[in-house]
Amino acid sequence: MTKRKTTTLMTILAALVAVLLGLRWWSNSGRTSAPGAPGAAPAAAPALTQQAVPSIEAVTPAEPAALPADLAKLVAYLRGRFGKHIDNPYVQIQMLEQLMRYFQEHNPDGWQADLLAAVRAAFPERYAQIAANLQHRIDYERWVKDNRDYLQRLGDKERGEALWNLRKRLFGDEAAEQIWASELRNQAVVDALKGIDTEKGLTLSDRLSKYKDSLQEVYQEHADTFLQNHRQEALSRFLDLDSVQQDLSALDAAAREAALRDIRKGLGLDKDALQRWEVLDHERDARWDTGKKYMEERATLAAKYQGQALETQLGELRTRYFGAEAESIAQEEESGFFRFNRPRKWGQN
């Protein structure tokens, strides 16, 4: 190995430990909020080509014999961090993402050779498979980037289908489902929530029970772990349902407080967390009551005054109701935003 590469690798271990794991680009690739033309039929998916990126076979990694000390440390780290599950394509992609971030930063021109040298040294028996997945990952990212305009013209369903077709074409059906398993589980929960939201004749308790059943079905033996790590997300998703908000709105204050407590307790919040939420709910209720009174007085003033006289009256009104926050609310209103005209979402705002 050359002196340059030895120098390049000197701080790999420390840098890698600090790098965050994750495949954010993986699940977000191709997503866009820009709509296509209404009613326009999308063109056929562009063909996948491999001309813009040199193939893995064209990159010759260094042989792992006589490893320098720094590369030996990296190999030990990779084996310890990923070795137990290195046969899993998702784990391979996690490792490649981490290595790519480092090597692309420290050796932009020769990063592939350096990366593959580390992979060959750490996992010689899996080298061919991991190297192929590196090429697939590069091809996937490049195709999404090159065809962003095409993807923007598609609806959500069609865009999802185009991306899944690409993933399966590159990685194969089984590997693609392993790599994007979290996205598949998330979509299953989204679909379940849509059904819960639209089903007629359910009580709040029924909807919560069905939601918990869906989480158990999707995450199976990992359901408790998922809730432990994503409890606030799971709670917000349920409270965001229109049917849940409608049911909460139909209750009086005491019954709504009890219902929110049952929902939060049902999703695993402990006693202390339940108490903190109730305190926050009371603060929010008081805030919205103040906002309602403010908006009513504001409407009365707007009907009576205009011009600078109105601005003077409104300034005094905002100060009386909101004190130090009056200036922020004035700026919001100047931009056309009236926070107390927003829909009230119980348990959310």
TORKOL-10257 format. One line per 3 residues: number of its first residue (from 0); their letters; for each residue x negated, y negated, z of C-alpha. Coordinates in steps of 0.25 Angstrom, whole numbers, plus 5000, padded with zeros to 4 digits. Example, Ala and Ser with C-alpha at 12.3 -4.5 7.8 and 13.67 -1.06 7.14 Angstrom:
BEGIN
0 = AS = 4951:5018:5031 | 4945:5004:5029 .
end
This chain:
BEGIN
0 = MTK = 5000:5000:5000 | 4995:4986:4996 | 4990:4976:5007 .
3 = RKT = 5002:4967:5002 | 5012:4978:5005 | 5006:4981:5019 .
6 = TTL = 5007:4966:5022 | 5021:4966:5017 | 5025:4977:5027 .
9 = MTI = 5018:4972:5039 | 5031:4966:5046 | 5041:4975:5040 .
12 = LAA = 5045:4983:5053 | 5047:4970:5061 | 5055:4964:5050 .
15 = LVA = 5064:4976:5047 | 5068:4977:5062 | 5073:4963:5061 .
18 = VLL = 5081:4964:5048 | 5096:4966:5050 | 5101:4978:5044 .
21 = GLR = 5114:4978:5035 | 5119:4978:5021 | 5127:4965:5020 .
24 = WWS = 5124:4963:5006 | 5129:4978:5004 | 5144:4976:5008 .
27 = NSG = 5144:4961:5003 | 5138:4963:4989 | 5148:4958:4979 .
30 = RTS = 5158:4952:4988 | 5163:4938:4984 | 5174:4929:4988 .
33 = APG = 5174:4923:4973 | 5187:4928:4967 | 5188:4932:4952 .
36 = APG = 5197:4927:4942 | 5212:4931:4946 | 5216:4942:4937 .
39 = AAP = 5203:4944:4930 | 5199:4958:4927 | 5184:4960:4931 .
42 = AAA = 5174:4965:4921 | 5168:4979:4922 | 5157:4980:4933 .
45 = PAL = 5144:4976:4927 | 5134:4988:4925 | 5124:4991:4935 .
48 = TQQ = 5110:4989:4930 | 5096:4991:4936 | 5088:4981:4927 .
51 = AVP = 5086:4970:4937 | 5080:4979:4948 | 5068:4988:4946 .
54 = SIE = 5071:5002:4949 | 5067:5009:4962 | 5059:5019:4954 .
57 = AVT = 5051:5007:4948 | 5046:5003:4962 | 5034:5012:4967 .
60 = PAE = 5034:5012:4982 | 5021:5014:4989 | 5018:5028:4994 .
63 = PAA = 5019:5029:5009 | 5006:5036:5012 | 4997:5029:5022 .
66 = LPA = 5007:5019:5026 | 5002:5006:5032 | 5006:5003:5047 .
69 = DLA = 5016:4993:5044 | 5023:5002:5033 | 5022:5014:5043 .
72 = KLV = 5030:5005:5053 | 5041:5002:5043 | 5042:5016:5039 .
75 = AYL = 5044:5020:5054 | 5054:5009:5055 | 5062:5014:5043 .
78 = RGR = 5062:5028:5048 | 5066:5024:5062 | 5077:5014:5057 .
81 = FGK = 5083:5022:5045 | 5077:5036:5045 | 5088:5043:5053 .
84 = HID = 5099:5039:5042 | 5090:5036:5030 | 5098:5046:5021 .
87 = NPY = 5110:5037:5022 | 5111:5027:5011 | 5116:5016:5020 .
90 = VQI = 5104:5017:5029 | 5095:5017:5017 | 5102:5004:5012 .
93 = QML = 5100:4998:5026 | 5085:5001:5026 | 5083:4996:5012 .
96 = EQL = 5091:4983:5015 | 5081:4981:5026 | 5069:4984:5019 .
99 = MRY = 5073:4976:5007 | 5075:4963:5015 | 5061:4965:5020 .
102 = FQE = 5053:4969:5008 | 5060:4959:4999 | 5057:4948:5008 .
105 = HNP = 5042:4952:5010 | 5039:4957:4996 | 5049:4952:4986 .
108 = DGW = 5041:4958:4974 | 5038:4971:4979 | 5049:4974:4989 .
111 = QAD = 5054:4987:4983 | 5041:4994:4983 | 5038:4990:4997 .
114 = LLA = 5052:4994:5001 | 5051:5008:4994 | 5037:5010:5000 .
117 = AVR = 5043:5009:5014 | 5055:5018:5010 | 5046:5029:5004 .
120 = AAF = 5037:5029:5017 | 5049:5029:5026 | 5059:5039:5019 .
123 = PER = 5051:5046:5008 | 5062:5057:5007 | 5073:5046:5005 .
126 = YAQ = 5065:5037:4997 | 5071:5040:4983 | 5085:5038:4989 .
129 = IAA = 5082:5025:4996 | 5074:5020:4984 | 5087:5022:4976 .
132 = NLQ = 5096:5015:4986 | 5087:5003:4985 | 5088:5003:4970 .
135 = HRI = 5103:5004:4972 | 5104:4993:4982 | 5096:4984:4973 .
138 = DYE = 5105:4987:4961 | 5118:4985:4969 | 5114:4971:4974 .
141 = RWV = 5109:4967:4961 | 5122:4972:4954 | 5131:4964:4964 .
144 = KDN = 5122:4951:4962 | 5122:4952:4947 | 5137:4955:4946 .
147 = RDY = 5142:4945:4957 | 5151:4938:4947 | 5157:4951:4943 .
150 = LQR = 5160:4955:4957 | 5166:4941:4960 | 5177:4943:4949 .
153 = LGD = 5182:4956:4956 | 5192:4957:4966 | 5188:4963:4980 .
156 = KER = 5193:4977:4976 | 5186:4977:4962 | 5173:4971:4968 .
159 = GEA = 5173:4982:4979 | 5175:4993:4968 | 5164:4987:4960 .
162 = LWN = 5154:4987:4971 | 5158:5001:4976 | 5156:5006:4961 .
165 = LRK = 5142:5000:4961 | 5138:5005:4975 | 5142:5019:4971 .
168 = RLF = 5136:5018:4957 | 5122:5014:4964 | 5122:5022:4977 .
171 = GDE = 5132:5034:4974 | 5146:5035:4981 | 5141:5041:4994 .
174 = AAE = 5129:5032:4997 | 5138:5020:4993 | 5148:5024:5003 .
177 = QIW = 5137:5026:5014 | 5130:5012:5011 | 5144:5004:5011 .
180 = ASE = 5150:5013:5022 | 5153:5000:5030 | 5160:4993:5019 .
183 = LRN = 5169:5005:5016 | 5173:5006:5031 | 5175:4991:5031 .
186 = QAV = 5184:4992:5019 | 5192:5004:5026 | 5195:4995:5038 .
189 = VDA = 5199:4983:5029 | 5209:4993:5022 | 5214:4998:5035 .
192 = LKG = 5216:4984:5040 | 5224:4980:5027 | 5233:4992:5030 .
195 = IDT = 5235:4988:5045 | 5238:4974:5041 | 5249:4977:5031 .
198 = EKG = 5256:4989:5038 | 5269:4985:5043 | 5276:4988:5056 .
201 = LTL = 5263:4989:5064 | 5261:4982:5078 | 5248:4976:5082 .
204 = SDR = 5244:4989:5090 | 5247:4997:5077 | 5238:4989:5069 .
207 = LSK = 5227:4989:5079 | 5228:5004:5080 | 5228:5006:5065 .
210 = YKD = 5216:4997:5064 | 5208:5005:5075 | 5212:5018:5068 .
213 = SLQ = 5206:5012:5055 | 5193:5009:5061 | 5192:5023:5067 .
216 = EVY = 5195:5029:5054 | 5185:5020:5046 | 5173:5021:5057 .
219 = QEH = 5177:5034:5063 | 5167:5038:5074 | 5160:5024:5072 .
222 = ADT = 5173:5016:5075 | 5170:5012:5089 | 5156:5008:5085 .
225 = FLQ = 5162:4999:5074 | 5171:4993:5083 | 5160:4990:5093 .
228 = NHR = 5152:4983:5083 | 5163:4976:5075 | 5174:4974:5085 .
231 = QEA = 5176:4959:5082 | 5177:4962:5067 | 5187:4973:5069 .
234 = LSR = 5195:4965:5078 | 5195:4953:5069 | 5199:4962:5057 .
237 = FLD = 5211:4967:5065 | 5215:4953:5070 | 5214:4947:5055 .
240 = LDS = 5225:4956:5050 | 5237:4947:5046 | 5247:4957:5053 .
243 = VQQ = 5239:4957:5066 | 5239:4942:5066 | 5254:4941:5063 .
246 = DLS = 5257:4951:5074 | 5249:4943:5084 | 5256:4930:5080 .
249 = ALD = 5269:4936:5083 | 5265:4938:5097 | 5266:4928:5109 .
252 = AAA = 5253:4924:5115 | 5253:4934:5126 | 5257:4946:5117 .
255 = REA = 5246:4941:5107 | 5235:4940:5118 | 5239:4955:5122 .
258 = ALR = 5239:4959:5107 | 5225:4953:5105 | 5220:4960:5117 .
261 = DIR = 5225:4973:5113 | 5219:4972:5099 | 5205:4968:5104 .
264 = KGL = 5206:4979:5115 | 5210:4989:5104 | 5197:4986:5096 .
267 = GLD = 5188:4988:5108 | 5186:4974:5115 | 5183:4976:5130 .
270 = KDA = 5189:4968:5141 | 5179:4957:5141 | 5181:4955:5126 .
273 = LQR = 5196:4955:5127 | 5195:4944:5138 | 5186:4935:5129 .
276 = WEV = 5195:4936:5118 | 5207:4933:5126 | 5200:4920:5131 .
279 = LDH = 5197:4917:5116 | 5211:4919:5112 | 5216:4909:5123 .
282 = ERD = 5206:4899:5118 | 5210:4901:5104 | 5225:4900:5107 .
285 = ARW = 5223:4887:5115 | 5215:4882:5103 | 5226:4885:5093 .
288 = DTG = 5236:4878:5102 | 5228:4866:5103 | 5226:4866:5088 .
291 = KKY = 5241:4868:5085 | 5244:4855:5094 | 5233:4848:5087 .
294 = MEE = 5239:4851:5073 | 5253:4847:5077 | 5248:4833:5082 .
297 = RAT = 5239:4832:5070 | 5251:4834:5061 | 5259:4823:5069 .
300 = LAA = 5247:4813:5068 | 5246:4816:5053 | 5260:4813:5051 .
303 = KYQ = 5259:4800:5058 | 5246:4794:5054 | 5237:4794:5042 .
306 = GQA = 5223:4789:5038 | 5213:4784:5049 | 5224:4783:5059 .
309 = LET = 5227:4798:5057 | 5212:4801:5058 | 5211:4794:5071 .
312 = QLG = 5223:4801:5077 | 5218:4814:5073 | 5204:4812:5079 .
315 = ELR = 5210:4809:5092 | 5219:4821:5091 | 5208:4830:5088 .
318 = TRY = 5200:4825:5099 | 5211:4827:5109 | 5213:4841:5105 .
321 = FGA = 5199:4846:5101 | 5189:4837:5108 | 5175:4839:5103 .
324 = EAE = 5180:4848:5092 | 5189:4837:5086 | 5178:4832:5076 .
327 = SIA = 5176:4847:5070 | 5191:4848:5068 | 5192:4834:5062 .
330 = QEE = 5181:4839:5052 | 5189:4852:5049 | 5202:4844:5046 .
333 = ESG = 5194:4834:5037 | 5190:4846:5029 | 5204:4852:5028 .
336 = FFR = 5203:4863:5039 | 5213:4863:5050 | 5209:4874:5060 .
339 = FNR = 5222:4875:5067 | 5230:4877:5054 | 5223:4890:5052 .
342 = PRK = 5230:4903:5055 | 5229:4908:5069 | 5223:4922:5070 .
345 = WGQ = 5225:4928:5083 | 5213:4933:5090 | 5204:4927:5079 .
348 = N = 5205:4912:5080 .
end
